[in-house]
Amino acid sequence: MQFRHYKGGIYDFVCAAKLESNPETVMIVYTAADGSFWTRPEEVFFEMIEHDGKTVQRFIAIDE
């Protein structure tokens, strides 16, 4: 599944993983077009943020 970041980048969802130091924390693992891997806590990945005076999702799923 692909997601678009609010700044325009396209990222591929890799998996959801548990944080070793706190297994209750779910981390989203995703990769960029350049092959780099990134991770964010699930609540941050899917949170609503303020951008240019509007409330938007940080990442939004792209219909395939």
PDB file with SEQRES, HELIX, SHEET and CRYST1 records, atoms N, CA, C and O in Angstrom:
SEQRES   1 A   64  MET GLN PHE ARG HIS TYR LYS GLY GLY ILE TYR ASP PHE          
SEQRES   2 A   64  VAL CYS ALA ALA LYS LEU GLU SER ASN PRO GLU THR VAL          
SEQRES   3 A   64  MET ILE VAL TYR THR ALA ALA ASP GLY SER PHE TRP THR          
SEQRES   4 A   64  ARG PRO GLU GLU VAL PHE PHE GLU MET ILE GLU HIS ASP          
SEQRES   5 A   64  GLY LYS THR VAL GLN ARG PHE ILE ALA ILE ASP GLU              
HELIX    1 AA1 GLU A   42  PHE A   45  1                                   4    
SHEET    1 AA1 5 PHE A  37  PRO A  41  0                                        
SHEET    2 AA1 5 ASN A  22  THR A  31 -1                                        
SHEET    3 AA1 5 ILE A  10  LEU A  19 -1                                        
SHEET    4 AA1 5 GLN A   2  HIS A   5 -1                                        
SHEET    5 AA1 5 PHE A  59  ALA A  61 -1                                        
SHEET    1 AA2 2 MET A  48  HIS A  51  0                                        
SHEET    2 AA2 2 LYS A  54  GLN A  57 -1                                        
CRYST1    1.000    1.000    1.000  90.00  90.00  90.00 P 1           1          
ATOM      1  N   MET A   1       0.846  -1.168   0.000  1.00  0.00           N  
ATOM      2  CA  MET A   1       0.000   0.000   0.000  1.00  0.00           C  
ATOM      3  C   MET A   1       0.896   1.236   0.000  1.00  0.00           C  
ATOM      4  O   MET A   1       1.947   1.254   0.640  1.00  0.00           O  
ATOM      5  N   GLN A   2       0.474   2.250  -0.713  1.00  0.00           N  
ATOM      6  CA  GLN A   2       1.241   3.484  -0.779  1.00  0.00           C  
ATOM      7  C   GLN A   2       0.518   4.601  -0.032  1.00  0.00           C  
ATOM      8  O   GLN A   2      -0.709   4.632   0.056  1.00  0.00           O  
ATOM      9  N   PHE A   3       1.331   5.520   0.503  1.00  0.00           N  
ATOM     10  CA  PHE A   3       0.812   6.680   1.210  1.00  0.00           C  
ATOM     11  C   PHE A   3       1.482   7.927   0.669  1.00  0.00           C  
ATOM     12  O   PHE A   3       2.653   7.898   0.292  1.00  0.00           O  
ATOM     13  N   ARG A   4       0.731   9.028   0.632  1.00  0.00           N  
ATOM     14  CA  ARG A   4       1.280  10.331   0.233  1.00  0.00           C  
ATOM     15  C   ARG A   4       1.448  11.157   1.503  1.00  0.00           C  
ATOM     16  O   ARG A   4       0.508  11.314   2.282  1.00  0.00           O  
ATOM     17  N   HIS A   5       2.654  11.683   1.704  1.00  0.00           N  
ATOM     18  CA  HIS A   5       2.940  12.586   2.819  1.00  0.00           C  
ATOM     19  C   HIS A   5       2.329  13.945   2.486  1.00  0.00           C  
ATOM     20  O   HIS A   5       2.203  14.293   1.312  1.00  0.00           O  
ATOM     21  N   TYR A   6       1.952  14.707   3.490  1.00  0.00           N  
ATOM     22  CA  TYR A   6       1.312  15.996   3.231  1.00  0.00           C  
ATOM     23  C   TYR A   6       2.203  16.951   2.437  1.00  0.00           C  
ATOM     24  O   TYR A   6       1.702  17.893   1.824  1.00  0.00           O  
ATOM     25  N   LYS A   7       3.531  16.716   2.442  1.00  0.00           N  
ATOM     26  CA  LYS A   7       4.437  17.546   1.637  1.00  0.00           C  
ATOM     27  C   LYS A   7       4.598  17.015   0.220  1.00  0.00           C  
ATOM     28  O   LYS A   7       5.293  17.623  -0.594  1.00  0.00           O  
ATOM     29  N   GLY A   8       3.947  15.863  -0.088  1.00  0.00           N  
ATOM     30  CA  GLY A   8       3.923  15.366  -1.455  1.00  0.00           C  
ATOM     31  C   GLY A   8       4.660  14.075  -1.741  1.00  0.00           C  
ATOM     32  O   GLY A   8       4.404  13.450  -2.770  1.00  0.00           O  
ATOM     33  N   GLY A   9       5.557  13.654  -0.879  1.00  0.00           N  
ATOM     34  CA  GLY A   9       6.315  12.426  -1.127  1.00  0.00           C  
ATOM     35  C   GLY A   9       5.430  11.190  -1.095  1.00  0.00           C  
ATOM     36  O   GLY A   9       4.431  11.150  -0.377  1.00  0.00           O  
ATOM     37  N   ILE A  10       5.803  10.183  -1.877  1.00  0.00           N  
ATOM     38  CA  ILE A  10       5.079   8.910  -1.921  1.00  0.00           C  
ATOM     39  C   ILE A  10       5.927   7.860  -1.206  1.00  0.00           C  
ATOM     40  O   ILE A  10       7.126   7.733  -1.457  1.00  0.00           O  
ATOM     41  N   TYR A  11       5.282   7.113  -0.313  1.00  0.00           N  
ATOM     42  CA  TYR A  11       5.984   6.112   0.491  1.00  0.00           C  
ATOM     43  C   TYR A  11       5.238   4.791   0.457  1.00  0.00           C  
ATOM     44  O   TYR A  11       4.009   4.759   0.407  1.00  0.00           O  
ATOM     45  N   ASP A  12       5.992   3.702   0.486  1.00  0.00           N  
ATOM     46  CA  ASP A  12       5.414   2.357   0.531  1.00  0.00           C  
ATOM     47  C   ASP A  12       5.378   1.866   1.968  1.00  0.00           C  
ATOM     48  O   ASP A  12       6.388   1.895   2.671  1.00  0.00           O  
ATOM     49  N   PHE A  13       4.209   1.416   2.396  1.00  0.00           N  
ATOM     50  CA  PHE A  13       4.050   0.800   3.709  1.00  0.00           C  
ATOM     51  C   PHE A  13       4.773  -0.538   3.693  1.00  0.00           C  
ATOM     52  O   PHE A  13       4.575  -1.329   2.771  1.00  0.00           O  
ATOM     53  N   VAL A  14       5.601  -0.808   4.686  1.00  0.00           N  
ATOM     54  CA  VAL A  14       6.314  -2.081   4.790  1.00  0.00           C  
ATOM     55  C   VAL A  14       5.606  -2.977   5.793  1.00  0.00           C  
ATOM     56  O   VAL A  14       5.210  -4.094   5.459  1.00  0.00           O  
ATOM     57  N   CYS A  15       5.445  -2.493   7.027  1.00  0.00           N  
ATOM     58  CA  CYS A  15       4.799  -3.296   8.062  1.00  0.00           C  
ATOM     59  C   CYS A  15       4.540  -2.443   9.295  1.00  0.00           C  
ATOM     60  O   CYS A  15       5.033  -1.322   9.419  1.00  0.00           O  
ATOM     61  N   ALA A  16       3.757  -3.004  10.196  1.00  0.00           N  
ATOM     62  CA  ALA A  16       3.593  -2.438  11.527  1.00  0.00           C  
ATOM     63  C   ALA A  16       4.419  -3.315  12.449  1.00  0.00           C  
ATOM     64  O   ALA A  16       4.388  -4.540  12.329  1.00  0.00           O  
ATOM     65  N   ALA A  17       5.157  -2.706  13.367  1.00  0.00           N  
ATOM     66  CA  ALA A  17       6.053  -3.450  14.256  1.00  0.00           C  
ATOM     67  C   ALA A  17       5.888  -2.946  15.687  1.00  0.00           C  
ATOM     68  O   ALA A  17       5.496  -1.803  15.920  1.00  0.00           O  
ATOM     69  N   LYS A  18       6.195  -3.826  16.638  1.00  0.00           N  
ATOM     70  CA  LYS A  18       6.165  -3.439  18.042  1.00  0.00           C  
ATOM     71  C   LYS A  18       7.526  -2.872  18.431  1.00  0.00           C  
ATOM     72  O   LYS A  18       8.564  -3.374  18.000  1.00  0.00           O  
ATOM     73  N   LEU A  19       7.512  -1.846  19.232  1.00  0.00           N  
ATOM     74  CA  LEU A  19       8.737  -1.244  19.742  1.00  0.00           C  
ATOM     75  C   LEU A  19       9.297  -2.141  20.845  1.00  0.00           C  
ATOM     76  O   LEU A  19       8.587  -2.455  21.801  1.00  0.00           O  
ATOM     77  N   GLU A  20      10.544  -2.552  20.727  1.00  0.00           N  
ATOM     78  CA  GLU A  20      11.141  -3.509  21.665  1.00  0.00           C  
ATOM     79  C   GLU A  20      11.067  -3.014  23.104  1.00  0.00           C  
ATOM     80  O   GLU A  20      10.743  -3.789  24.004  1.00  0.00           O  
ATOM     81  N   SER A  21      11.360  -1.752  23.332  1.00  0.00           N  
ATOM     82  CA  SER A  21      11.381  -1.224  24.691  1.00  0.00           C  
ATOM     83  C   SER A  21       9.990  -0.994  25.279  1.00  0.00           C  
ATOM     84  O   SER A  21       9.844  -0.831  26.490  1.00  0.00           O  
ATOM     85  N   ASN A  22       8.968  -0.983  24.418  1.00  0.00           N  
ATOM     86  CA  ASN A  22       7.585  -0.814  24.865  1.00  0.00           C  
ATOM     87  C   ASN A  22       6.676  -1.496  23.851  1.00  0.00           C  
ATOM     88  O   ASN A  22       6.203  -0.840  22.924  1.00  0.00           O  
ATOM     89  N   PRO A  23       6.417  -2.797  24.000  1.00  0.00           N  
ATOM     90  CA  PRO A  23       5.636  -3.556  23.014  1.00  0.00           C  
ATOM     91  C   PRO A  23       4.219  -3.027  22.766  1.00  0.00           C  
ATOM     92  O   PRO A  23       3.575  -3.419  21.793  1.00  0.00           O  
ATOM     93  N   GLU A  24       3.735  -2.147  23.635  1.00  0.00           N  
ATOM     94  CA  GLU A  24       2.415  -1.561  23.396  1.00  0.00           C  
ATOM     95  C   GLU A  24       2.470  -0.475  22.323  1.00  0.00           C  
ATOM     96  O   GLU A  24       1.433  -0.092  21.780  1.00  0.00           O  
ATOM     97  N   THR A  25       3.656   0.021  22.015  1.00  0.00           N  
ATOM     98  CA  THR A  25       3.832   1.051  20.993  1.00  0.00           C  
ATOM     99  C   THR A  25       3.980   0.393  19.632  1.00  0.00           C  
ATOM    100  O   THR A  25       4.904  -0.389  19.407  1.00  0.00           O  
ATOM    101  N   VAL A  26       3.066   0.713  18.724  1.00  0.00           N  
ATOM    102  CA  VAL A  26       3.125   0.187  17.365  1.00  0.00           C  
ATOM    103  C   VAL A  26       3.843   1.205  16.486  1.00  0.00           C  
ATOM    104  O   VAL A  26       3.494   2.385  16.459  1.00  0.00           O  
ATOM    105  N   MET A  27       4.852   0.723  15.771  1.00  0.00           N  
ATOM    106  CA  MET A  27       5.619   1.565  14.862  1.00  0.00           C  
ATOM    107  C   MET A  27       5.249   1.214  13.424  1.00  0.00           C  
ATOM    108  O   MET A  27       5.068   0.042  13.095  1.00  0.00           O  
ATOM    109  N   ILE A  28       5.139   2.213  12.581  1.00  0.00           N  
ATOM    110  CA  ILE A  28       4.902   2.001  11.157  1.00  0.00           C  
ATOM    111  C   ILE A  28       6.253   2.089  10.448  1.00  0.00           C  
ATOM    112  O   ILE A  28       6.977   3.074  10.592  1.00  0.00           O  
ATOM    113  N   VAL A  29       6.579   1.064   9.695  1.00  0.00           N  
ATOM    114  CA  VAL A  29       7.815   1.030   8.916  1.00  0.00           C  
ATOM    115  C   VAL A  29       7.437   1.290   7.463  1.00  0.00           C  
ATOM    116  O   VAL A  29       6.538   0.646   6.921  1.00  0.00           O  
ATOM    117  N   TYR A  30       8.127   2.234   6.840  1.00  0.00           N  
ATOM    118  CA  TYR A  30       7.815   2.587   5.453  1.00  0.00           C  
ATOM    119  C   TYR A  30       9.088   2.950   4.721  1.00  0.00           C  
ATOM    120  O   TYR A  30      10.111   3.246   5.338  1.00  0.00           O  
ATOM    121  N   THR A  31       9.018   2.925   3.399  1.00  0.00           N  
ATOM    122  CA  THR A  31      10.209   3.184   2.596  1.00  0.00           C  
ATOM    123  C   THR A  31       9.926   4.270   1.556  1.00  0.00           C  
ATOM    124  O   THR A  31       8.813   4.405   1.046  1.00  0.00           O  
ATOM    125  N   ALA A  32      10.968   5.030   1.269  1.00  0.00           N  
ATOM    126  CA  ALA A  32      10.889   6.110   0.283  1.00  0.00           C  
ATOM    127  C   ALA A  32      11.358   5.608  -1.081  1.00  0.00           C  
ATOM    128  O   ALA A  32      11.900   4.508  -1.194  1.00  0.00           O  
ATOM    129  N   ALA A  33      11.150   6.404  -2.089  1.00  0.00           N  
ATOM    130  CA  ALA A  33      11.535   6.039  -3.455  1.00  0.00           C  
ATOM    131  C   ALA A  33      13.041   5.786  -3.591  1.00  0.00           C  
ATOM    132  O   ALA A  33      13.465   5.017  -4.453  1.00  0.00           O  
ATOM    133  N   ASP A  34      13.849   6.435  -2.739  1.00  0.00           N  
ATOM    134  CA  ASP A  34      15.305   6.247  -2.819  1.00  0.00           C  
ATOM    135  C   ASP A  34      15.783   4.981  -2.101  1.00  0.00           C  
ATOM    136  O   ASP A  34      16.983   4.715  -2.032  1.00  0.00           O  
ATOM    137  N   GLY A  35      14.825   4.197  -1.560  1.00  0.00           N  
ATOM    138  CA  GLY A  35      15.162   2.948  -0.897  1.00  0.00           C  
ATOM    139  C   GLY A  35      15.424   3.078   0.594  1.00  0.00           C  
ATOM    140  O   GLY A  35      15.649   2.072   1.266  1.00  0.00           O  
ATOM    141  N   SER A  36      15.400   4.289   1.125  1.00  0.00           N  
ATOM    142  CA  SER A  36      15.625   4.464   2.556  1.00  0.00           C  
ATOM    143  C   SER A  36      14.399   4.017   3.348  1.00  0.00           C  
ATOM    144  O   SER A  36      13.265   4.152   2.890  1.00  0.00           O  
ATOM    145  N   PHE A  37      14.646   3.487   4.535  1.00  0.00           N  
ATOM    146  CA  PHE A  37      13.569   3.029   5.411  1.00  0.00           C  
ATOM    147  C   PHE A  37      13.373   4.030   6.538  1.00  0.00           C  
ATOM    148  O   PHE A  37      14.326   4.629   7.036  1.00  0.00           O  
ATOM    149  N   TRP A  38      12.112   4.197   6.927  1.00  0.00           N  
ATOM    150  CA  TRP A  38      11.739   5.142   7.976  1.00  0.00           C  
ATOM    151  C   TRP A  38      10.747   4.476   8.909  1.00  0.00           C  
ATOM    152  O   TRP A  38      10.098   3.493   8.552  1.00  0.00           O  
ATOM    153  N   THR A  39      10.638   5.023  10.109  1.00  0.00           N  
ATOM    154  CA  THR A  39       9.659   4.526  11.053  1.00  0.00           C  
ATOM    155  C   THR A  39       9.114   5.677  11.886  1.00  0.00           C  
ATOM    156  O   THR A  39       9.826   6.628  12.210  1.00  0.00           O  
ATOM    157  N   ARG A  40       7.849   5.568  12.220  1.00  0.00           N  
ATOM    158  CA  ARG A  40       7.178   6.537  13.097  1.00  0.00           C  
ATOM    159  C   ARG A  40       6.194   5.770  13.961  1.00  0.00           C  
ATOM    160  O   ARG A  40       5.679   4.730  13.550  1.00  0.00           O  
ATOM    161  N   PRO A  41       5.932   6.281  15.160  1.00  0.00           N  
ATOM    162  CA  PRO A  41       4.856   5.672  15.943  1.00  0.00           C  
ATOM    163  C   PRO A  41       3.540   5.758  15.157  1.00  0.00           C  
ATOM    164  O   PRO A  41       3.283   6.741  14.461  1.00  0.00           O  
ATOM    165  N   GLU A  42       2.723   4.725  15.279  1.00  0.00           N  
ATOM    166  CA  GLU A  42       1.457   4.669  14.539  1.00  0.00           C  
ATOM    167  C   GLU A  42       0.617   5.924  14.736  1.00  0.00           C  
ATOM    168  O   GLU A  42       0.051   6.445  13.775  1.00  0.00           O  
ATOM    169  N   GLU A  43       0.528   6.417  15.973  1.00  0.00           N  
ATOM    170  CA  GLU A  43      -0.310   7.588  16.228  1.00  0.00           C  
ATOM    171  C   GLU A  43       0.236   8.847  15.546  1.00  0.00           C  
ATOM    172  O   GLU A  43      -0.532   9.749  15.211  1.00  0.00           O  
ATOM    173  N   VAL A  44       1.543   8.914  15.342  1.00  0.00           N  
ATOM    174  CA  VAL A  44       2.140  10.052  14.634  1.00  0.00           C  
ATOM    175  C   VAL A  44       1.930   9.891  13.128  1.00  0.00           C  
ATOM    176  O   VAL A  44       1.593  10.856  12.443  1.00  0.00           O  
ATOM    177  N   PHE A  45       2.127   8.688  12.618  1.00  0.00           N  
ATOM    178  CA  PHE A  45       1.952   8.432  11.178  1.00  0.00           C  
ATOM    179  C   PHE A  45       0.558   8.844  10.717  1.00  0.00           C  
ATOM    180  O   PHE A  45       0.406   9.446   9.655  1.00  0.00           O  
ATOM    181  N   PHE A  46      -0.459   8.520  11.516  1.00  0.00           N  
ATOM    182  CA  PHE A  46      -1.847   8.779  11.116  1.00  0.00           C  
ATOM    183  C   PHE A  46      -2.453  10.044  11.721  1.00  0.00           C  
ATOM    184  O   PHE A  46      -3.651  10.280  11.564  1.00  0.00           O  
ATOM    185  N   GLU A  47      -1.657  10.861  12.405  1.00  0.00           N  
ATOM    186  CA  GLU A  47      -2.240  12.022  13.075  1.00  0.00           C  
ATOM    187  C   GLU A  47      -2.634  13.138  12.109  1.00  0.00           C  
ATOM    188  O   GLU A  47      -2.152  13.217  10.979  1.00  0.00           O  
ATOM    189  N   MET A  48      -3.517  13.983  12.594  1.00  0.00           N  
ATOM    190  CA  MET A  48      -3.906  15.195  11.881  1.00  0.00           C  
ATOM    191  C   MET A  48      -2.953  16.298  12.322  1.00  0.00           C  
ATOM    192  O   MET A  48      -2.635  16.416  13.506  1.00  0.00           O  
ATOM    193  N   ILE A  49      -2.494  17.110  11.358  1.00  0.00           N  
ATOM    194  CA  ILE A  49      -1.563  18.189  11.660  1.00  0.00           C  
ATOM    195  C   ILE A  49      -2.043  19.480  11.007  1.00  0.00           C  
ATOM    196  O   ILE A  49      -2.900  19.460  10.124  1.00  0.00           O  
ATOM    197  N   GLU A  50      -1.487  20.589  11.447  1.00  0.00           N  
ATOM    198  CA  GLU A  50      -1.764  21.886  10.834  1.00  0.00           C  
ATOM    199  C   GLU A  50      -0.716  22.155   9.762  1.00  0.00           C  
ATOM    200  O   GLU A  50       0.483  22.051  10.018  1.00  0.00           O  
ATOM    201  N   HIS A  51      -1.177  22.504   8.548  1.00  0.00           N  
ATOM    202  CA  HIS A  51      -0.265  22.820   7.442  1.00  0.00           C  
ATOM    203  C   HIS A  51      -0.913  23.899   6.594  1.00  0.00           C  
ATOM    204  O   HIS A  51      -2.023  23.717   6.095  1.00  0.00           O  
ATOM    205  N   ASP A  52      -0.229  25.015   6.429  1.00  0.00           N  
ATOM    206  CA  ASP A  52      -0.747  26.142   5.645  1.00  0.00           C  
ATOM    207  C   ASP A  52      -2.141  26.555   6.096  1.00  0.00           C  
ATOM    208  O   ASP A  52      -3.000  26.870   5.274  1.00  0.00           O  
ATOM    209  N   GLY A  53      -2.359  26.551   7.406  1.00  0.00           N  
ATOM    210  CA  GLY A  53      -3.638  27.000   7.956  1.00  0.00           C  
ATOM    211  C   GLY A  53      -4.767  25.994   7.849  1.00  0.00           C  
ATOM    212  O   GLY A  53      -5.915  26.323   8.145  1.00  0.00           O  
ATOM    213  N   LYS A  54      -4.461  24.765   7.428  1.00  0.00           N  
ATOM    214  CA  LYS A  54      -5.487  23.726   7.296  1.00  0.00           C  
ATOM    215  C   LYS A  54      -5.102  22.525   8.147  1.00  0.00           C  
ATOM    216  O   LYS A  54      -3.922  22.291   8.405  1.00  0.00           O  
ATOM    217  N   THR A  55      -6.100  21.769   8.580  1.00  0.00           N  
ATOM    218  CA  THR A  55      -5.861  20.522   9.282  1.00  0.00           C  
ATOM    219  C   THR A  55      -5.884  19.400   8.256  1.00  0.00           C  
ATOM    220  O   THR A  55      -6.885  19.191   7.571  1.00  0.00           O  
ATOM    221  N   VAL A  56      -4.765  18.676   8.158  1.00  0.00           N  
ATOM    222  CA  VAL A  56      -4.627  17.600   7.173  1.00  0.00           C  
ATOM    223  C   VAL A  56      -4.003  16.379   7.840  1.00  0.00           C  
ATOM    224  O   VAL A  56      -3.380  16.487   8.897  1.00  0.00           O  
ATOM    225  N   GLN A  57      -4.176  15.212   7.211  1.00  0.00           N  
ATOM    226  CA  GLN A  57      -3.502  14.005   7.689  1.00  0.00           C  
ATOM    227  C   GLN A  57      -2.033  14.071   7.287  1.00  0.00           C  
ATOM    228  O   GLN A  57      -1.699  14.525   6.193  1.00  0.00           O  
ATOM    229  N   ARG A  58      -1.156  13.612   8.184  1.00  0.00           N  
ATOM    230  CA  ARG A  58       0.287  13.578   7.864  1.00  0.00           C  
ATOM    231  C   ARG A  58       0.522  12.678   6.656  1.00  0.00           C  
ATOM    232  O   ARG A  58       1.246  13.064   5.739  1.00  0.00           O  
ATOM    233  N   PHE A  59      -0.070  11.493   6.637  1.00  0.00           N  
ATOM    234  CA  PHE A  59      -0.005  10.565   5.509  1.00  0.00           C  
ATOM    235  C   PHE A  59      -1.426  10.160   5.141  1.00  0.00           C  
ATOM    236  O   PHE A  59      -2.264   9.964   6.021  1.00  0.00           O  
ATOM    237  N   ILE A  60      -1.699  10.037   3.861  1.00  0.00           N  
ATOM    238  CA  ILE A  60      -3.002   9.572   3.402  1.00  0.00           C  
ATOM    239  C   ILE A  60      -2.799   8.446   2.408  1.00  0.00           C  
ATOM    240  O   ILE A  60      -1.944   8.528   1.526  1.00  0.00           O  
ATOM    241  N   ALA A  61      -3.592   7.392   2.558  1.00  0.00           N  
ATOM    242  CA  ALA A  61      -3.491   6.247   1.658  1.00  0.00           C  
ATOM    243  C   ALA A  61      -3.861   6.660   0.242  1.00  0.00           C  
ATOM    244  O   ALA A  61      -4.784   7.446   0.027  1.00  0.00           O  
ATOM    245  N   ILE A  62      -3.131   6.122  -0.707  1.00  0.00           N  
ATOM    246  CA  ILE A  62      -3.394   6.382  -2.127  1.00  0.00           C  
ATOM    247  C   ILE A  62      -4.200   5.205  -2.656  1.00  0.00           C  
ATOM    248  O   ILE A  62      -3.801   4.053  -2.486  1.00  0.00           O  
ATOM    249  N   ASP A  63      -5.319   5.484  -3.291  1.00  0.00           N  
ATOM    250  CA  ASP A  63      -6.138   4.411  -3.884  1.00  0.00           C  
ATOM    251  C   ASP A  63      -5.358   3.730  -4.991  1.00  0.00           C  
ATOM    252  O   ASP A  63      -4.739   4.367  -5.842  1.00  0.00           O  
ATOM    253  N   GLU A  64      -5.416   2.404  -4.942  1.00  0.00           N  
ATOM    254  CA  GLU A  64      -4.712   1.642  -5.985  1.00  0.00           C  
ATOM    255  C   GLU A  64      -5.703   0.972  -6.896  1.00  0.00           C  
ATOM    256  O   GLU A  64      -5.308   0.284  -7.837  1.00  0.00           O  
TER     257      GLU A  64                                                      
END                                                                             
